[in-house]
Amino acid sequence: MEKFTSFLKASWEEMTQHVTWPPFNELQANTTLVLVGSLIFAFVVGVMDLVFENALKLFYQSF
């Protein structure tokens, strides 16, 4: 149990004293960038899925 307590104390000290946190406006900008990138990626994958689904339906209906 002593090792676990020591780990928690060291982790808390590391997070509060040694980690450099970005400013809030930079954090918001990066979050927005990730959100927009994720939405664009999801849209592209969705369009690819729709194209492949319709192409395969057309292909299988030709037989």
Secondary structure, DSSP 8 states (H G I E B T S, - for coil): -HHHHHHHHHHHHIIIII-----HHHHHHHHHHHHHHHHHHHHHHHHHHHHHHHHHHHHHHT-
